[in-house]
Structure formats: C-alpha cells, structure tokens
C-alpha cells in the first residue's frame, strides 16, 4: 500500500459510485473535474492525471510530484 489512504478520497477520485462505504446521511460525491482542478493548479490535465497515478490515488505523493501541498491539491479537487 502506498502511504495513508482515505477511502472517501479513493471513492471520489476513482469515480466509484457511492452507496457502500458512504457515510450515512451524506449524498454520494461526484467525481472531481480533473480539467477544472488542473486549471486551478495551472497545469495540464494530463500532468494531474500522471501525478495522481492509478487508483487508489496517493494525494500526498501526487502533491509532492506537483511541487504543491496536499491541501492545495485537495482544494483543487474539491476534497477539502
């Protein structure tokens, strides 16, 4: 396993449907718009996809690859 994984983040970034694993009382989150996130970060969508890698994404490592903080990446992806 690559670092700490938050299952809610995995489900959102990977685009898995909600339902099981979704905290009760919350609506399933939609998949992040990677094009919009990349625009917010000032990088190409492909660069963002490359940094995120295959599911499950390691946001800390992706942020490190992009030279930004994990919180900035989370904000751009709408995960904060």
KEDOLUM-489839 format. One record per atom (N, C-alpha, C): atom name; residue in one letter; residue number from 1; y, x, z. Coordinates in steps of 0.02 Angstrom, whole numbers, plus 50000, padded with zeros to 5 digits. Example, Ala and Ser with C-alpha at 12.3 -4.5 7.8 and 13.67 -1.06 7.14 Angstrom:
<pts>
  atom  type  seq      y      x      z
     N     A    1  49716  50660  50390
    CA     A    1  49775  50615  50390
     C     A    1  49835  50660  50390
     N     S    2  49888  50642  50354
    CA     S    2  49947  50684  50357
     C     S    2  50002  50645  50394
</pts>
This chain:
<pts>
  atom  type  seq      y      x      z
     N     X    1  49941  50042  50000
    CA     X    1  50000  50000  50000
     C     X    1  50062  50045  50000
     N     X    2  50113  50024  49965
    CA     X    2  50174  50064  49958
     C     X    2  50227  50040  50007
     N     X    3  50231  50069  50066
    CA     X    3  50284  50052  50113
     C     X    3  50275  49982  50142
     N     X    4  50327  49959  50176
    CA     X    4  50326  49892  50205
     C     X    4  50338  49840  50152
     N     X    5  50299  49788  50154
    CA     X    5  50305  49734  50105
     C     X    5  50319  49669  50141
     N     X    6  50371  49635  50121
    CA     X    6  50388  49570  50147
     C     X    6  50361  49519  50097
     N     X    7  50312  49479  50119
    CA     X    7  50279  49433  50072
     C     X    7  50327  49384  50039
     N     X    8  50379  49363  50075
    CA     X    8  50428  49318  50045
     C     X    8  50462  49352  49986
     N     X    9  50479  49416  49993
    CA     X    9  50509  49453  49938
     C     X    9  50461  49460  49880
     N     X   10  50397  49473  49896
    CA     X   10  50346  49481  49843
     C     X   10  50341  49417  49803
     N     X   11  50338  49360  49837
    CA     X   11  50331  49296  49802
     C     X   11  50392  49282  49759
     N     X   12  50451  49298  49784
    CA     X   12  50512  49284  49746
     C     X   12  50518  49329  49685
     N     X   13  50511  49395  49696
    CA     X   13  50521  49442  49641
     C     X   13  50465  49437  49589
     N     X   14  50404  49423  49612
    CA     X   14  50349  49419  49564
     C     X   14  50348  49353  49527
     N     X   15  50386  49304  49553
    CA     X   15  50389  49239  49520
     C     X   15  50331  49194  49538
     N     X   16  50293  49213  49590
    CA     X   16  50238  49170  49612
     C     X   16  50267  49105  49637
     N     X   17  50230  49052  49627
    CA     X   17  50254  48987  49649
     C     X   17  50252  48983  49724
     N     X   18  50293  48940  49752
    CA     X   18  50296  48931  49825
     C     X   18  50232  48900  49849
     N     X   19  50238  48853  49893
    CA     X   19  50178  48820  49919
     C     X   19  50149  48861  49975
     N     X   20  50089  48885  49967
    CA     X   20  50058  48925  50019
     C     X   20  50099  48988  50029
     N     X   21  50107  49006  50092
    CA     X   21  50146  49065  50108
     C     X   21  50220  49050  50114
     N     X   22  50240  48989  50097
    CA     X   22  50311  48969  50101
     C     X   22  50323  48942  50171
     N     X   23  50372  48968  50208
    CA     X   23  50386  48942  50274
     C     X   23  50399  48867  50271
     N     X   24  50372  48831  50320
    CA     X   24  50380  48759  50320
     C     X   24  50453  48740  50325
     N     X   25  50472  48687  50290
    CA     X   25  50540  48663  50292
     C     X   25  50586  48697  50242
     N     X   26  50561  48746  50205
    CA     X   26  50602  48780  50156
     C     X   26  50578  48764  50085
     N     X   27  50625  48757  50040
    CA     X   27  50607  48746  49970
     C     X   27  50584  48813  49940
     N     X   28  50537  48811  49893
    CA     X   28  50517  48873  49860
     C     X   28  50577  48905  49825
     N     X   29  50580  48970  49831
    CA     X   29  50635  49007  49799
     C     X   29  50620  49017  49726
     N     X   30  50671  49017  49686
    CA     X   30  50661  49029  49615
     C     X   30  50660  49105  49603
     N     X   31  50633  49123  49548
    CA     X   31  50628  49193  49529
     C     X   31  50697  49222  49518
     N     X   32  50710  49283  49543
    CA     X   32  50776  49312  49533
     C     X   32  50791  49322  49459
     N     X   33  50854  49315  49441
    CA     X   33  50876  49327  49373
     C     X   33  50889  49402  49368
     N     X   34  50842  49438  49339
    CA     X   34  50848  49511  49336
     C     X   34  50905  49533  49291
     N     X   35  50920  49494  49239
    CA     X   35  50976  49512  49195
     C     X   35  51042  49508  49235
     N     X   36  51049  49455  49275
    CA     X   36  51110  49448  49315
     C     X   36  51113  49501  49369
     N     X   37  51056  49515  49401
    CA     X   37  51054  49567  49453
     C     X   37  51073  49635  49423
     N     X   38  51045  49650  49364
    CA     X   38  51061  49713  49331
     C     X   38  51136  49718  49315
     N     X   39  51164  49662  49292
    CA     X   39  51235  49660  49276
     C     X   39  51276  49674  49339
     N     X   40  51257  49643  49395
    CA     X   40  51292  49654  49458
     C     X   40  51289  49727  49479
     N     X   41  51233  49759  49463
    CA     X   41  51223  49829  49482
     C     X   41  51252  49878  49430
     N     X   42  51271  49852  49373
    CA     X   42  51299  49895  49320
     C     X   42  51247  49938  49286
     N     X   43  51186  49912  49282
    CA     X   43  51131  49947  49248
     C     X   43  51097  49901  49199
     N     X   44  51053  49928  49158
    CA     X   44  51016  49886  49110
     C     X   44  50961  49848  49146
     N     X   45  50942  49791  49118
    CA     X   45  50887  49753  49146
     C     X   45  50823  49794  49146
     N     X   46  50813  49833  49094
    CA     X   46  50752  49874  49089
     C     X   46  50751  49926  49145
     N     X   47  50809  49956  49160
    CA     X   47  50812  50005  49215
     C     X   47  50793  49972  49281
     N     X   48  50816  49911  49291
    CA     X   48  50799  49875  49352
     C     X   48  50725  49860  49354
     N     X   49  50697  49837  49299
    CA     X   49  50625  49823  49295
     C     X   49  50584  49886  49308
     N     X   50  50606  49941  49279
    CA     X   50  50571  50005  49289
     C     X   50  50572  50026  49362
     N     X   51  50629  50017  49395
    CA     X   51  50635  50036  49465
     C     X   51  50593  49992  49510
     N     X   52  50590  49927  49494
    CA     X   52  50551  49880  49535
     C     X   52  50476  49892  49527
     N     X   53  50455  49913  49468
    CA     X   53  50385  49927  49456
     C     X   53  50343  49863  49457
     N     X   54  50277  49873  49459
    CA     X   54  50232  49815  49458
     C     X   54  50231  49780  49526
     N     X   55  50211  49717  49527
    CA     X   55  50204  49682  49591
     C     X   55  50151  49715  49635
     N     X   56  50160  49715  49699
    CA     X   56  50219  49692  49734
     C     X   56  50273  49745  49731
     N     X   57  50335  49724  49724
    CA     X   57  50390  49773  49719
     C     X   57  50403  49806  49787
     N     X   58  50420  49869  49785
    CA     X   58  50440  49905  49845
     C     X   58  50516  49912  49839
     N     X   59  50553  49868  49872
    CA     X   59  50625  49867  49864
     C     X   59  50659  49930  49890
     N     X   60  50632  49959  49943
    CA     X   60  50661  50021  49970
     C     X   60  50655  50077  49919
     N     X   61  50597  50083  49888
    CA     X   61  50586  50135  49838
     C     X   61  50627  50122  49775
     N     X   62  50630  50058  49755
    CA     X   62  50670  50040  49696
     C     X   62  50743  50057  49707
     N     X   63  50769  50042  49766
    CA     X   63  50838  50058  49782
     C     X   63  50850  50133  49780
     N     X   64  50802  50170  49808
    CA     X   64  50807  50243  49807
     C     X   64  50809  50269  49735
     N     X   65  50766  50242  49692
    CA     X   65  50765  50263  49622
     C     X   65  50831  50249  49587
     N     X   66  50863  50194  49608
    CA     X   66  50927  50174  49577
     C     X   66  50987  50207  49610
     N     X   67  50976  50242  49666
    CA     X   67  51031  50275  49700
     C     X   67  51077  50227  49737
     N     X   68  51048  50171  49761
    CA     X   68  51087  50122  49797
     C     X   68  51050  50105  49862
     N     X   69  51083  50069  49906
    CA     X   69  51049  50049  49968
     C     X   69  51004  49989  49953
     N     X   70  50954  49981  49996
    CA     X   70  50909  49924  49988
     C     X   70  50947  49859  49996
     N     X   71  50997  49858  50039
    CA     X   71  51036  49796  50050
     C     X   71  51075  49778  49987
     N     X   72  51103  49827  49952
    CA     X   72  51138  49814  49890
     C     X   72  51090  49784  49839
     N     X   73  51030  49811  49835
    CA     X   73  50979  49785  49788
     C     X   73  50960  49713  49808
     N     X   74  50949  49702  49872
    CA     X   74  50931  49635  49896
     C     X   74  50987  49585  49879
     N     X   75  51049  49605  49889
    CA     X   75  51105  49561  49873
     C     X   75  51106  49544  49799
     N     X   76  51096  49594  49756
    CA     X   76  51098  49582  49684
     C     X   76  51042  49535  49663
     N     X   77  50984  49540  49696
    CA     X   77  50927  49498  49680
     C     X   77  50931  49430  49713
     N     X   78  50979  49422  49757
    CA     X   78  50986  49358  49793
     C     X   78  50935  49350  49849
     N     X   79  50913  49406  49878
    CA     X   79  50862  49404  49930
     C     X   79  50891  49412  50000
     N     X   80  50955  49419  50006
    CA     X   80  50983  49433  50073
     C     X   80  50998  49370  50110
</pts>
